[in-house]
Amino acid sequence: MNNYNREFGKRICSARKNLGMTMKELGKKVGLHESTIQRYESGEIKTLDIEKVREFSLILYVIC
């Protein structure tokens, strides 16, 4: 795992929790399964799709 993916995952998790959102709710909003959200948050996703990063930022109200 590279550090960028882990840091991205931590930020997703933090922003999601700050909004009181579950992984399942976030998954529905971005069109991903809850287990995939968990993989993003743990940094297991090896290649970050720029469009998914954009979707996360819009849904979680963060700047990318």
PDB file of N, CA, C, O and CB in Angstrom:
ATOM      1  N   MET A   1       0.843  -1.189   0.000  1.00  0.00           N
ATOM      2  CA  MET A   1       0.000   0.000   0.000  1.00  0.00           C
ATOM      3  C   MET A   1       0.885   1.249   0.000  1.00  0.00           C
ATOM      4  O   MET A   1       1.911   1.301   0.679  1.00  0.00           O
ATOM      5  CB  MET A   1      -0.958   0.001   1.227  1.00  0.00           C
ATOM      6  N   ASN A   2       0.477   2.227  -0.757  1.00  0.00           N
ATOM      7  CA  ASN A   2       1.274   3.443  -0.680  1.00  0.00           C
ATOM      8  C   ASN A   2       0.633   4.432   0.291  1.00  0.00           C
ATOM      9  O   ASN A   2      -0.558   4.351   0.592  1.00  0.00           O
ATOM     10  CB  ASN A   2       1.429   4.079  -2.075  1.00  0.00           C
ATOM     11  N   ASN A   3       1.438   5.349   0.765  1.00  0.00           N
ATOM     12  CA  ASN A   3       0.987   6.303   1.786  1.00  0.00           C
ATOM     13  C   ASN A   3      -0.150   7.190   1.306  1.00  0.00           C
ATOM     14  O   ASN A   3      -1.025   7.559   2.089  1.00  0.00           O
ATOM     15  CB  ASN A   3       2.140   7.169   2.227  1.00  0.00           C
ATOM     16  N   TYR A   4      -0.142   7.534   0.026  1.00  0.00           N
ATOM     17  CA  TYR A   4      -1.196   8.396  -0.510  1.00  0.00           C
ATOM     18  C   TYR A   4      -2.560   7.720  -0.363  1.00  0.00           C
ATOM     19  O   TYR A   4      -3.526   8.353   0.063  1.00  0.00           O
ATOM     20  CB  TYR A   4      -0.920   8.735  -1.995  1.00  0.00           C
ATOM     21  N   ASN A   5      -2.639   6.440  -0.714  1.00  0.00           N
ATOM     22  CA  ASN A   5      -3.913   5.719  -0.631  1.00  0.00           C
ATOM     23  C   ASN A   5      -4.395   5.618   0.813  1.00  0.00           C
ATOM     24  O   ASN A   5      -5.589   5.752   1.081  1.00  0.00           O
ATOM     25  CB  ASN A   5      -3.774   4.317  -1.237  1.00  0.00           C
ATOM     26  N   ARG A   6      -3.474   5.382   1.738  1.00  0.00           N
ATOM     27  CA  ARG A   6      -3.858   5.319   3.151  1.00  0.00           C
ATOM     28  C   ARG A   6      -4.351   6.674   3.649  1.00  0.00           C
ATOM     29  O   ARG A   6      -5.346   6.751   4.369  1.00  0.00           O
ATOM     30  CB  ARG A   6      -2.676   4.846   4.006  1.00  0.00           C
ATOM     31  N   GLU A   7      -3.664   7.726   3.269  1.00  0.00           N
ATOM     32  CA  GLU A   7      -4.061   9.077   3.685  1.00  0.00           C
ATOM     33  C   GLU A   7      -5.418   9.446   3.087  1.00  0.00           C
ATOM     34  O   GLU A   7      -6.265  10.017   3.773  1.00  0.00           O
ATOM     35  CB  GLU A   7      -2.992  10.114   3.261  1.00  0.00           C
ATOM     36  N   PHE A   8      -5.621   9.125   1.833  1.00  0.00           N
ATOM     37  CA  PHE A   8      -6.901   9.370   1.179  1.00  0.00           C
ATOM     38  C   PHE A   8      -8.012   8.628   1.928  1.00  0.00           C
ATOM     39  O   PHE A   8      -9.077   9.188   2.187  1.00  0.00           O
ATOM     40  CB  PHE A   8      -6.853   8.928  -0.309  1.00  0.00           C
ATOM     41  N   GLY A   9      -7.756   7.383   2.267  1.00  0.00           N
ATOM     42  CA  GLY A   9      -8.731   6.578   2.999  1.00  0.00           C
ATOM     43  C   GLY A   9      -9.072   7.166   4.359  1.00  0.00           C
ATOM     44  O   GLY A   9     -10.237   7.192   4.756  1.00  0.00           O
ATOM     45  N   LYS A  10      -8.059   7.636   5.069  1.00  0.00           N
ATOM     46  CA  LYS A  10      -8.289   8.262   6.377  1.00  0.00           C
ATOM     47  C   LYS A  10      -9.161   9.503   6.235  1.00  0.00           C
ATOM     48  O   LYS A  10     -10.039   9.758   7.059  1.00  0.00           O
ATOM     49  CB  LYS A  10      -6.952   8.630   7.044  1.00  0.00           C
ATOM     50  N   ARG A  11      -8.907  10.261   5.188  1.00  0.00           N
ATOM     51  CA  ARG A  11      -9.677  11.488   4.974  1.00  0.00           C
ATOM     52  C   ARG A  11     -11.128  11.199   4.606  1.00  0.00           C
ATOM     53  O   ARG A  11     -12.039  11.898   5.048  1.00  0.00           O
ATOM     54  CB  ARG A  11      -9.030  12.325   3.886  1.00  0.00           C
ATOM     55  N   ILE A  12     -11.335  10.161   3.792  1.00  0.00           N
ATOM     56  CA  ILE A  12     -12.700   9.756   3.463  1.00  0.00           C
ATOM     57  C   ILE A  12     -13.428   9.364   4.742  1.00  0.00           C
ATOM     58  O   ILE A  12     -14.548   9.807   4.996  1.00  0.00           O
ATOM     59  CB  ILE A  12     -12.705   8.581   2.445  1.00  0.00           C
ATOM     60  N   CYS A  13     -12.780   8.530   5.539  1.00  0.00           N
ATOM     61  CA  CYS A  13     -13.382   8.038   6.782  1.00  0.00           C
ATOM     62  C   CYS A  13     -13.735   9.200   7.711  1.00  0.00           C
ATOM     63  O   CYS A  13     -14.841   9.257   8.249  1.00  0.00           O
ATOM     64  CB  CYS A  13     -12.426   7.060   7.495  1.00  0.00           C
ATOM     65  N   SER A  14     -12.812  10.105   7.891  1.00  0.00           N
ATOM     66  CA  SER A  14     -13.030  11.248   8.774  1.00  0.00           C
ATOM     67  C   SER A  14     -14.181  12.121   8.286  1.00  0.00           C
ATOM     68  O   SER A  14     -15.055  12.499   9.066  1.00  0.00           O
ATOM     69  CB  SER A  14     -11.756  12.080   8.885  1.00  0.00           C
ATOM     70  N   ALA A  15     -14.179  12.438   7.002  1.00  0.00           N
ATOM     71  CA  ALA A  15     -15.237  13.292   6.440  1.00  0.00           C
ATOM     72  C   ALA A  15     -16.591  12.598   6.536  1.00  0.00           C
ATOM     73  O   ALA A  15     -17.594  13.233   6.859  1.00  0.00           O
ATOM     74  CB  ALA A  15     -14.926  13.649   4.967  1.00  0.00           C
ATOM     75  N   ARG A  16     -16.621  11.303   6.260  1.00  0.00           N
ATOM     76  CA  ARG A  16     -17.866  10.533   6.341  1.00  0.00           C
ATOM     77  C   ARG A  16     -18.415  10.550   7.759  1.00  0.00           C
ATOM     78  O   ARG A  16     -19.605  10.788   7.968  1.00  0.00           O
ATOM     79  CB  ARG A  16     -17.641   9.084   5.880  1.00  0.00           C
ATOM     80  N   LYS A  17     -17.547  10.299   8.730  1.00  0.00           N
ATOM     81  CA  LYS A  17     -17.968  10.281  10.129  1.00  0.00           C
ATOM     82  C   LYS A  17     -18.420  11.660  10.593  1.00  0.00           C
ATOM     83  O   LYS A  17     -19.379  11.773  11.357  1.00  0.00           O
ATOM     84  CB  LYS A  17     -16.833   9.779  11.016  1.00  0.00           C
ATOM     85  N   ASN A  18     -17.737  12.712  10.139  1.00  0.00           N
ATOM     86  CA  ASN A  18     -18.134  14.075  10.503  1.00  0.00           C
ATOM     87  C   ASN A  18     -19.546  14.406  10.033  1.00  0.00           C
ATOM     88  O   ASN A  18     -20.236  15.227  10.636  1.00  0.00           O
ATOM     89  CB  ASN A  18     -17.153  15.079   9.920  1.00  0.00           C
ATOM     90  N   LEU A  19     -19.966  13.758   8.950  1.00  0.00           N
ATOM     91  CA  LEU A  19     -21.318  13.969   8.429  1.00  0.00           C
ATOM     92  C   LEU A  19     -22.320  12.986   9.027  1.00  0.00           C
ATOM     93  O   LEU A  19     -23.512  13.052   8.725  1.00  0.00           O
ATOM     94  CB  LEU A  19     -21.318  13.845   6.912  1.00  0.00           C
ATOM     95  N   GLY A  20     -21.840  12.072   9.876  1.00  0.00           N
ATOM     96  CA  GLY A  20     -22.721  11.087  10.484  1.00  0.00           C
ATOM     97  C   GLY A  20     -23.224  10.053   9.488  1.00  0.00           C
ATOM     98  O   GLY A  20     -24.324   9.520   9.637  1.00  0.00           O
ATOM     99  N   MET A  21     -22.422   9.775   8.482  1.00  0.00           N
ATOM    100  CA  MET A  21     -22.807   8.882   7.398  1.00  0.00           C
ATOM    101  C   MET A  21     -22.159   7.511   7.588  1.00  0.00           C
ATOM    102  O   MET A  21     -21.008   7.422   8.016  1.00  0.00           O
ATOM    103  CB  MET A  21     -22.412   9.482   6.035  1.00  0.00           C
ATOM    104  N   THR A  22     -22.883   6.459   7.276  1.00  0.00           N
ATOM    105  CA  THR A  22     -22.323   5.108   7.340  1.00  0.00           C
ATOM    106  C   THR A  22     -21.615   4.788   6.021  1.00  0.00           C
ATOM    107  O   THR A  22     -21.794   5.479   5.018  1.00  0.00           O
ATOM    108  CB  THR A  22     -23.438   4.056   7.638  1.00  0.00           C
ATOM    109  N   MET A  23     -20.810   3.727   6.048  1.00  0.00           N
ATOM    110  CA  MET A  23     -20.157   3.275   4.815  1.00  0.00           C
ATOM    111  C   MET A  23     -21.204   2.869   3.784  1.00  0.00           C
ATOM    112  O   MET A  23     -21.040   3.120   2.590  1.00  0.00           O
ATOM    113  CB  MET A  23     -19.199   2.093   5.102  1.00  0.00           C
ATOM    114  N   LYS A  24     -22.263   2.251   4.244  1.00  0.00           N
ATOM    115  CA  LYS A  24     -23.333   1.813   3.345  1.00  0.00           C
ATOM    116  C   LYS A  24     -23.998   3.013   2.669  1.00  0.00           C
ATOM    117  O   LYS A  24     -24.256   2.984   1.466  1.00  0.00           O
ATOM    118  CB  LYS A  24     -24.383   0.988   4.118  1.00  0.00           C
ATOM    119  N   GLU A  25     -24.273   4.065   3.440  1.00  0.00           N
ATOM    120  CA  GLU A  25     -24.885   5.276   2.878  1.00  0.00           C
ATOM    121  C   GLU A  25     -23.965   5.936   1.862  1.00  0.00           C
ATOM    122  O   GLU A  25     -24.408   6.349   0.791  1.00  0.00           O
ATOM    123  CB  GLU A  25     -25.230   6.271   3.992  1.00  0.00           C
ATOM    124  N   LEU A  26     -22.685   6.034   2.199  1.00  0.00           N
ATOM    125  CA  LEU A  26     -21.721   6.622   1.269  1.00  0.00           C
ATOM    126  C   LEU A  26     -21.639   5.786   0.002  1.00  0.00           C
ATOM    127  O   LEU A  26     -21.612   6.324  -1.105  1.00  0.00           O
ATOM    128  CB  LEU A  26     -20.330   6.741   1.924  1.00  0.00           C
ATOM    129  N   GLY A  27     -21.601   4.477   0.167  1.00  0.00           N
ATOM    130  CA  GLY A  27     -21.556   3.582  -0.988  1.00  0.00           C
ATOM    131  C   GLY A  27     -22.721   3.793  -1.933  1.00  0.00           C
ATOM    132  O   GLY A  27     -22.539   3.824  -3.150  1.00  0.00           O
ATOM    133  N   LYS A  28     -23.913   3.938  -1.384  1.00  0.00           N
ATOM    134  CA  LYS A  28     -25.091   4.169  -2.224  1.00  0.00           C
ATOM    135  C   LYS A  28     -24.961   5.464  -3.004  1.00  0.00           C
ATOM    136  O   LYS A  28     -25.352   5.535  -4.169  1.00  0.00           O
ATOM    137  CB  LYS A  28     -26.359   4.200  -1.371  1.00  0.00           C
ATOM    138  N   LYS A  29     -24.414   6.485  -2.367  1.00  0.00           N
ATOM    139  CA  LYS A  29     -24.292   7.792  -3.012  1.00  0.00           C
ATOM    140  C   LYS A  29     -23.260   7.800  -4.141  1.00  0.00           C
ATOM    141  O   LYS A  29     -23.422   8.525  -5.122  1.00  0.00           O
ATOM    142  CB  LYS A  29     -23.923   8.838  -1.981  1.00  0.00           C
ATOM    143  N   VAL A  30     -22.194   6.992  -4.007  1.00  0.00           N
ATOM    144  CA  VAL A  30     -21.157   6.965  -5.048  1.00  0.00           C
ATOM    145  C   VAL A  30     -21.256   5.743  -5.948  1.00  0.00           C
ATOM    146  O   VAL A  30     -20.444   5.571  -6.857  1.00  0.00           O
ATOM    147  CB  VAL A  30     -19.787   7.006  -4.413  1.00  0.00           C
ATOM    148  N   GLY A  31     -22.257   4.886  -5.696  1.00  0.00           N
ATOM    149  CA  GLY A  31     -22.457   3.721  -6.551  1.00  0.00           C
ATOM    150  C   GLY A  31     -21.479   2.589  -6.303  1.00  0.00           C
ATOM    151  O   GLY A  31     -21.108   1.867  -7.229  1.00  0.00           O
ATOM    152  N   LEU A  32     -21.055   2.429  -5.043  1.00  0.00           N
ATOM    153  CA  LEU A  32     -20.129   1.366  -4.674  1.00  0.00           C
ATOM    154  C   LEU A  32     -20.705   0.561  -3.516  1.00  0.00           C
ATOM    155  O   LEU A  32     -21.518   1.066  -2.742  1.00  0.00           O
ATOM    156  CB  LEU A  32     -18.748   1.946  -4.300  1.00  0.00           C
ATOM    157  N   HIS A  33     -20.283  -0.683  -3.405  1.00  0.00           N
ATOM    158  CA  HIS A  33     -20.715  -1.534  -2.298  1.00  0.00           C
ATOM    159  C   HIS A  33     -20.018  -1.091  -1.012  1.00  0.00           C
ATOM    160  O   HIS A  33     -18.915  -0.544  -1.051  1.00  0.00           O
ATOM    161  CB  HIS A  33     -20.415  -3.030  -2.599  1.00  0.00           C
ATOM    162  N   GLU A  34     -20.660  -1.329   0.109  1.00  0.00           N
ATOM    163  CA  GLU A  34     -20.099  -0.985   1.421  1.00  0.00           C
ATOM    164  C   GLU A  34     -18.689  -1.568   1.611  1.00  0.00           C
ATOM    165  O   GLU A  34     -17.818  -0.909   2.179  1.00  0.00           O
ATOM    166  CB  GLU A  34     -21.026  -1.492   2.537  1.00  0.00           C
ATOM    167  N   SER A  35     -18.468  -2.787   1.141  1.00  0.00           N
ATOM    168  CA  SER A  35     -17.144  -3.409   1.290  1.00  0.00           C
ATOM    169  C   SER A  35     -16.077  -2.672   0.482  1.00  0.00           C
ATOM    170  O   SER A  35     -14.908  -2.650   0.867  1.00  0.00           O
ATOM    171  CB  SER A  35     -17.199  -4.877   0.856  1.00  0.00           C
ATOM    172  N   THR A  36     -16.478  -2.075  -0.631  1.00  0.00           N
ATOM    173  CA  THR A  36     -15.522  -1.296  -1.433  1.00  0.00           C
ATOM    174  C   THR A  36     -15.179   0.002  -0.718  1.00  0.00           C
ATOM    175  O   THR A  36     -14.034   0.451  -0.758  1.00  0.00           O
ATOM    176  CB  THR A  36     -16.096  -0.998  -2.842  1.00  0.00           C
ATOM    177  N   ILE A  37     -16.165   0.606  -0.064  1.00  0.00           N
ATOM    178  CA  ILE A  37     -15.906   1.812   0.729  1.00  0.00           C
ATOM    179  C   ILE A  37     -14.905   1.470   1.832  1.00  0.00           C
ATOM    180  O   ILE A  37     -13.984   2.240   2.101  1.00  0.00           O
ATOM    181  CB  ILE A  37     -17.234   2.385   1.339  1.00  0.00           C
ATOM    182  N   GLN A  38     -15.089   0.316   2.464  1.00  0.00           N
ATOM    183  CA  GLN A  38     -14.173  -0.124   3.518  1.00  0.00           C
ATOM    184  C   GLN A  38     -12.757  -0.276   2.961  1.00  0.00           C
ATOM    185  O   GLN A  38     -11.784   0.080   3.626  1.00  0.00           O
ATOM    186  CB  GLN A  38     -14.654  -1.459   4.135  1.00  0.00           C
ATOM    187  N   ARG A  39     -12.643  -0.800   1.750  1.00  0.00           N
ATOM    188  CA  ARG A  39     -11.324  -0.961   1.120  1.00  0.00           C
ATOM    189  C   ARG A  39     -10.687   0.395   0.802  1.00  0.00           C
ATOM    190  O   ARG A  39      -9.478   0.568   0.960  1.00  0.00           O
ATOM    191  CB  ARG A  39     -11.446  -1.797  -0.169  1.00  0.00           C
ATOM    192  N   TYR A  40     -11.502   1.354   0.356  1.00  0.00           N
ATOM    193  CA  TYR A  40     -10.989   2.712   0.138  1.00  0.00           C
ATOM    194  C   TYR A  40     -10.478   3.285   1.454  1.00  0.00           C
ATOM    195  O   TYR A  40      -9.370   3.819   1.515  1.00  0.00           O
ATOM    196  CB  TYR A  40     -12.089   3.632  -0.464  1.00  0.00           C
ATOM    197  N   GLU A  41     -11.281   3.176   2.503  1.00  0.00           N
ATOM    198  CA  GLU A  41     -10.924   3.776   3.788  1.00  0.00           C
ATOM    199  C   GLU A  41      -9.696   3.131   4.417  1.00  0.00           C
ATOM    200  O   GLU A  41      -8.950   3.795   5.137  1.00  0.00           O
ATOM    201  CB  GLU A  41     -12.089   3.675   4.742  1.00  0.00           C
ATOM    202  N   SER A  42      -9.480   1.862   4.158  1.00  0.00           N
ATOM    203  CA  SER A  42      -8.303   1.177   4.723  1.00  0.00           C
ATOM    204  C   SER A  42      -7.067   1.358   3.848  1.00  0.00           C
ATOM    205  O   SER A  42      -5.973   0.942   4.231  1.00  0.00           O
ATOM    206  CB  SER A  42      -8.594  -0.317   4.900  1.00  0.00           C
ATOM    207  N   GLY A  43      -7.228   1.973   2.677  1.00  0.00           N
ATOM    208  CA  GLY A  43      -6.103   2.201   1.781  1.00  0.00           C
ATOM    209  C   GLY A  43      -5.784   1.025   0.892  1.00  0.00           C
ATOM    210  O   GLY A  43      -4.731   1.001   0.256  1.00  0.00           O
ATOM    211  N   GLU A  44      -6.674   0.042   0.832  1.00  0.00           N
ATOM    212  CA  GLU A  44      -6.428  -1.165   0.032  1.00  0.00           C
ATOM    213  C   GLU A  44      -6.622  -0.961  -1.465  1.00  0.00           C
ATOM    214  O   GLU A  44      -6.102  -1.740  -2.263  1.00  0.00           O
ATOM    215  CB  GLU A  44      -7.332  -2.265   0.494  1.00  0.00           C
ATOM    216  N   ILE A  45      -7.354   0.064  -1.856  1.00  0.00           N
ATOM    217  CA  ILE A  45      -7.563   0.326  -3.276  1.00  0.00           C
ATOM    218  C   ILE A  45      -6.227   0.827  -3.840  1.00  0.00           C
ATOM    219  O   ILE A  45      -5.706   1.857  -3.411  1.00  0.00           O
ATOM    220  CB  ILE A  45      -8.732   1.377  -3.512  1.00  0.00           C
ATOM    221  N   LYS A  46      -5.691   0.091  -4.796  1.00  0.00           N
ATOM    222  CA  LYS A  46      -4.356   0.407  -5.313  1.00  0.00           C
ATOM    223  C   LYS A  46      -4.360   1.584  -6.283  1.00  0.00           C
ATOM    224  O   LYS A  46      -3.440   2.403  -6.271  1.00  0.00           O
ATOM    225  CB  LYS A  46      -3.771  -0.806  -5.999  1.00  0.00           C
ATOM    226  N   THR A  47      -5.383   1.671  -7.116  1.00  0.00           N
ATOM    227  CA  THR A  47      -5.450   2.731  -8.116  1.00  0.00           C
ATOM    228  C   THR A  47      -6.684   3.576  -7.857  1.00  0.00           C
ATOM    229  O   THR A  47      -7.811   3.083  -7.912  1.00  0.00           O
ATOM    230  CB  THR A  47      -5.474   2.147  -9.554  1.00  0.00           C
ATOM    231  N   LEU A  48      -6.465   4.843  -7.577  1.00  0.00           N
ATOM    232  CA  LEU A  48      -7.581   5.754  -7.314  1.00  0.00           C
ATOM    233  C   LEU A  48      -8.068   6.351  -8.630  1.00  0.00           C
ATOM    234  O   LEU A  48      -7.304   6.986  -9.357  1.00  0.00           O
ATOM    235  CB  LEU A  48      -7.161   6.878  -6.323  1.00  0.00           C
ATOM    236  N   ASP A  49      -9.338   6.141  -8.923  1.00  0.00           N
ATOM    237  CA  ASP A  49      -9.977   6.687 -10.108  1.00  0.00           C
ATOM    238  C   ASP A  49     -10.310   8.150  -9.828  1.00  0.00           C
ATOM    239  O   ASP A  49     -11.023   8.455  -8.872  1.00  0.00           O
ATOM    240  CB  ASP A  49     -11.260   5.872 -10.495  1.00  0.00           C
ATOM    241  N   ILE A  50      -9.804   9.036 -10.645  1.00  0.00           N
ATOM    242  CA  ILE A  50      -9.976  10.471 -10.414  1.00  0.00           C
ATOM    243  C   ILE A  50     -11.455  10.861 -10.378  1.00  0.00           C
ATOM    244  O   ILE A  50     -11.827  11.774  -9.641  1.00  0.00           O
ATOM    245  CB  ILE A  50      -9.253  11.271 -11.500  1.00  0.00           C
ATOM    246  N   GLU A  51     -12.291  10.196 -11.148  1.00  0.00           N
ATOM    247  CA  GLU A  51     -13.724  10.503 -11.119  1.00  0.00           C
ATOM    248  C   GLU A  51     -14.356  10.083  -9.794  1.00  0.00           C
ATOM    249  O   GLU A  51     -15.245  10.772  -9.293  1.00  0.00           O
ATOM    250  CB  GLU A  51     -14.441   9.807 -12.283  1.00  0.00           C
ATOM    251  N   LYS A  52     -13.914   8.965  -9.220  1.00  0.00           N
ATOM    252  CA  LYS A  52     -14.428   8.546  -7.907  1.00  0.00           C
ATOM    253  C   LYS A  52     -13.933   9.506  -6.834  1.00  0.00           C
ATOM    254  O   LYS A  52     -14.677   9.837  -5.911  1.00  0.00           O
ATOM    255  CB  LYS A  52     -13.991   7.088  -7.575  1.00  0.00           C
ATOM    256  N   VAL A  53     -12.705   9.951  -6.941  1.00  0.00           N
ATOM    257  CA  VAL A  53     -12.169  10.928  -5.990  1.00  0.00           C
ATOM    258  C   VAL A  53     -13.028  12.185  -6.035  1.00  0.00           C
ATOM    259  O   VAL A  53     -13.361  12.754  -4.995  1.00  0.00           O
ATOM    260  CB  VAL A  53     -10.678  11.266  -6.308  1.00  0.00           C
ATOM    261  N   ARG A  54     -13.382  12.609  -7.228  1.00  0.00           N
ATOM    262  CA  ARG A  54     -14.236  13.791  -7.399  1.00  0.00           C
ATOM    263  C   ARG A  54     -15.607  13.562  -6.769  1.00  0.00           C
ATOM    264  O   ARG A  54     -16.130  14.436  -6.078  1.00  0.00           O
ATOM    265  CB  ARG A  54     -14.390  14.136  -8.896  1.00  0.00           C
ATOM    266  N   GLU A  55     -16.192  12.381  -7.009  1.00  0.00           N
ATOM    267  CA  GLU A  55     -17.503  12.063  -6.418  1.00  0.00           C
ATOM    268  C   GLU A  55     -17.440  12.088  -4.894  1.00  0.00           C
ATOM    269  O   GLU A  55     -18.314  12.655  -4.239  1.00  0.00           O
ATOM    270  CB  GLU A  55     -17.991  10.684  -6.900  1.00  0.00           C
ATOM    271  N   PHE A  56     -16.399  11.468  -4.333  1.00  0.00           N
ATOM    272  CA  PHE A  56     -16.236  11.483  -2.871  1.00  0.00           C
ATOM    273  C   PHE A  56     -16.173  12.915  -2.369  1.00  0.00           C
ATOM    274  O   PHE A  56     -16.827  13.262  -1.386  1.00  0.00           O
ATOM    275  CB  PHE A  56     -14.962  10.711  -2.447  1.00  0.00           C
ATOM    276  N   SER A  57     -15.389  13.746  -3.041  1.00  0.00           N
ATOM    277  CA  SER A  57     -15.222  15.128  -2.562  1.00  0.00           C
ATOM    278  C   SER A  57     -16.526  15.908  -2.614  1.00  0.00           C
ATOM    279  O   SER A  57     -16.807  16.701  -1.715  1.00  0.00           O
ATOM    280  CB  SER A  57     -14.162  15.850  -3.388  1.00  0.00           C
ATOM    281  N   LEU A  58     -17.314  15.700  -3.638  1.00  0.00           N
ATOM    282  CA  LEU A  58     -18.603  16.407  -3.743  1.00  0.00           C
ATOM    283  C   LEU A  58     -19.583  15.929  -2.677  1.00  0.00           C
ATOM    284  O   LEU A  58     -20.256  16.739  -2.041  1.00  0.00           O
ATOM    285  CB  LEU A  58     -19.214  16.207  -5.143  1.00  0.00           C
ATOM    286  N   ILE A  59     -19.661  14.644  -2.487  1.00  0.00           N
ATOM    287  CA  ILE A  59     -20.605  14.065  -1.516  1.00  0.00           C
ATOM    288  C   ILE A  59     -20.209  14.378  -0.078  1.00  0.00           C
ATOM    289  O   ILE A  59     -21.064  14.614   0.775  1.00  0.00           O
ATOM    290  CB  ILE A  59     -20.694  12.551  -1.702  1.00  0.00           C
ATOM    291  N   LEU A  60     -18.903  14.378   0.181  1.00  0.00           N
ATOM    292  CA  LEU A  60     -18.412  14.592   1.544  1.00  0.00           C
ATOM    293  C   LEU A  60     -18.086  16.061   1.836  1.00  0.00           C
ATOM    294  O   LEU A  60     -17.607  16.388   2.922  1.00  0.00           O
ATOM    295  CB  LEU A  60     -17.180  13.745   1.780  1.00  0.00           C
ATOM    296  N   TYR A  61     -18.348  16.946   0.860  1.00  0.00           N
ATOM    297  CA  TYR A  61     -18.123  18.380   1.021  1.00  0.00           C
ATOM    298  C   TYR A  61     -16.677  18.715   1.377  1.00  0.00           C
ATOM    299  O   TYR A  61     -16.411  19.488   2.298  1.00  0.00           O
ATOM    300  CB  TYR A  61     -19.042  18.926   2.084  1.00  0.00           C
ATOM    301  N   VAL A  62     -15.750  18.118   0.631  1.00  0.00           N
ATOM    302  CA  VAL A  62     -14.336  18.432   0.804  1.00  0.00           C
ATOM    303  C   VAL A  62     -13.755  18.886  -0.513  1.00  0.00           C
ATOM    304  O   VAL A  62     -14.293  18.579  -1.577  1.00  0.00           O
ATOM    305  CB  VAL A  62     -13.560  17.221   1.346  1.00  0.00           C
ATOM    306  N   ILE A  63     -12.672  19.607  -0.447  1.00  0.00           N
ATOM    307  CA  ILE A  63     -11.996  20.113  -1.645  1.00  0.00           C
ATOM    308  C   ILE A  63     -10.959  19.089  -2.067  1.00  0.00           C
ATOM    309  O   ILE A  63     -10.210  18.560  -1.246  1.00  0.00           O
ATOM    310  CB  ILE A  63     -11.334  21.511  -1.388  1.00  0.00           C
ATOM    311  N   CYS A  64     -10.932  18.820  -3.370  1.00  0.00           N
ATOM    312  CA  CYS A  64      -9.900  17.904  -3.881  1.00  0.00           C
ATOM    313  C   CYS A  64      -8.985  18.607  -4.840  1.00  0.00           C
ATOM    314  O   CYS A  64      -8.057  17.995  -5.370  1.00  0.00           O
ATOM    315  CB  CYS A  64     -10.530  16.697  -4.564  1.00  0.00           C
TER     316      CYS A  64
END
